[in-house]
Amino acid sequence: MDTIIFIVEDDESIRELVKAASEGYGYKVHAFESAEEALDKMKTTTPDLMIFDIMLPGMTGIDAVKLLRGEERYKKLPMIILTAKDSETDKIAGLDGGADDYVTKPFSVMELMARVRSQLRKCDKNTSAVKEMGILKVNTDTREVFVKDKLCILTFKEYELLLYLIENTHRVVTRDELLNKIWGYDYTVETRTIDIHIRTLRLKIGEAGEYIKTIRGMGYRISRD
């Protein structure tokens, strides 16, 4: 069954950017300019996660979150606040209002998608937060990577590369695919960037670096074989 995400954002360019990124991960997306439109759609469609801007025409994102949290069926629905407001007061208001997470503009699309996946995983009782491959262990809730139980310090991009390879175990992932998924649709970097990050990643995860195989002329695959 498709995972459904509602995006409520009055800025069209941001709305379309988040929509495209979400669809790139296979989610089914409904995008709205106002909270009222989203709430009306919920009469016929129940989302698995919602992303609200705070400042919206009419009802604010925080008011919409509070309204939904007042209904029993939406008490556990993951909701993320996306806004230009970054003061501590605004953050507290959003979280106290019932939001599960808070992302400020300008934002990294990849980070937002990581937060989306994290919230969805929390709702999936059948999905383990820990992914293991031999001596390699990745905790997707804490974003920590261990090799033989020793913590490895990775950058955001290195972690996303490793996680994406693990999520596509045994499949060859091309450099272009990695650029699209990790750097986004409007990347200006070269495919050599992937090679550099992979080389650094292998060094940081030590013995487990052998799991990452280079497939000449194509890309990379992760496997213990």
N, C-alpha and C positions, 0 to 999 in steps of 0.2 A: 504494500500500500504506500502511496506517495506521502512524503512528509510535506505538510502544508505550512507555509510561512506567510503571515500578513505583515506588510510594510506600510506604515502610516507616516508619511513625510510630505510636507507641502512644497519642498524644493524639488522640482521635476528632475534636475540633473542628478541630485543625490539619490532620489527615489529610483531612477532608472539604473544608476550605478550599482546600488545594493541589490536591486532585482536581478540584474545580469549576473552578478557574482553569486547570488544564491542559486540561481538556475544552473550555473556552472557546476555546482555541487550536487545537482540532481534534485533539488527541492522544487516543489510546485509553489509558485508565488502569486499572491494577489496584492497589488499595490494600490494604495488609497491616498488621496490628498487631505482627507479630514478623518477625525476619529468617528464622526457620525456615520460616514460611509462604511467604515470597517465594522462598526457595531451592527449596522443594518445587514451587512453580508453574513454576520455570525448567526443570523436567524436561520440560515440554510447551510452554512459551512462552518465547521469547527476547526480552527488552525491548531497546529502542534506547537507553534511559537509565534510571538508577535514582537515587532520592533516599532517603537513609538518615538517620534520627535516630541519634544516638550511643547515648543511653541507652534501651535496649529491654529488654523482659522476655526473659530467656534470653541469647542471643548478642547482643553489642553491634554497633552499626553498623560500627565500625572493624574488628572481627573478621570481619564478613561481607564487607567490602570486601577485606580481606587474603586471605580464603578464595577469593573469586572471582578475584582477580588471580593466584592460583596456578594457575589453569586457562588454558591457551593461548587458548581460544575467547573468554574474557572479558577478555583483557589490554587491549583497546582499547575496552571498553564504558564509556561516560561515566558517572561516578558522582559525585554531589554529597552532601556531608555537611550535614545540617540539624540544628542543636542549640542548646540554651541555653548550652552551655559556650563561653566566648569567650576563655579564657586562651590565651596564646601556646603553652603546652605542648600543650593540646588541639588547637589548630589544626595544629601541627607533626605531632602524632600522626596526625591524620586524613589530612593530605596525604602523609606518609611511608608511611601504610598503603596508599596507592594511590588515594585520592580525587582527582578532578580539580578540585574546587572546594569551598568551605566557606562556608556561610551561617549566621549566628547569629540566634537569636530574641531579641527580637521582630524580625520581618523584614517588608520590603515585598514583597507578592505580585508586584507588577510587576517588581521587581528580580530576584526568584527566577526568574520566567518569562524575563526577559532572559538570565539566566545559563544557563537550560535551553536556550534557542534558540542561544546562543553555543556550548555544548558540542555540540549536534546539528549545527550548521554545520561544526564542525571535522571531523566524521566524514563529511560529505557532500562528496566530492571534486568533485562537479559543480556545487556552489553557490559562486559567487564571493563573497568577503568584502566586495567593493567594489561598491556600487550607484551608477550614474551616470545623471544626467539633465541634459543640457546642461552648464551651468557648475557644476552641483551634484554633489558626490561625497560618499558616505557609506561609511565603513569600519565594517562591523558588528562586526568583531573588536575594534578599538580604541575603538569608539563615538565616532569623530571625524568631524566634518562640515567639508567644504571648499567654498568658492565661489571659482572661478578660482584654485584651489590655495592659497587663504588660509584658515587655520583659523578656524572660527566656534565660539565658546564658548556651548554651550547647557546649560540645566538638564536634569535627568533627564527630566522630563515633556515638555519641548520636544523633546528627542531622540526619545522614544518616539512622540510625535505625528507628527513628520516621518517616522520610519521606517515607521509604520503606514500613512500616506498613500502613501508610495512603494511599499510592498508591495501596495497596492490601487490602483495607478496607473490612471487613466482612469475609475475607478468612484467614484460619489458616496458618501461616507461620512457618515452622519448624526451629529448631535451626540450623540444617545443612544448610538450605537454606540461613539463615541470615549470617552464617559464610562465605559461598561462595560469597554472594552478597556484604557484607560490608567489610570483611577482605581479600577477594580474593581467588583465586584457590589454592594457595600454603600456606594456613594458617597453623600455627603450634600451635595455641591456642586451648583450649578445649571448649566444648559447655558451660561449666560453665561460661565462659567469657561473653556469651550472657546474662545469668541470672544476673550477676553483673551489666552489663551496663543497662539492663532494670530496675533493682531496682533503680539505680542512676537516670535514666531518669524519672521514675515515681515521685521521690522526687522533681526533678527540675521543673517539670511542674505542681506540686501541685494538685489541684482538678481534672485537666484533666488526671492525672495519672490513674484515675479509668477507663478511656477508654481502657487502655491496659489490656487485659484479658489473664491470663495464662491458656492454655489448657493442662491439665495434660498429660504427656507422649508424647506430640506432639510439642508444641511450643507456639506461641502467636498470638493473633488476636486483632485488634483495632476496637472498635465499641462503640456507645453511648448506645446500648441496654443493 
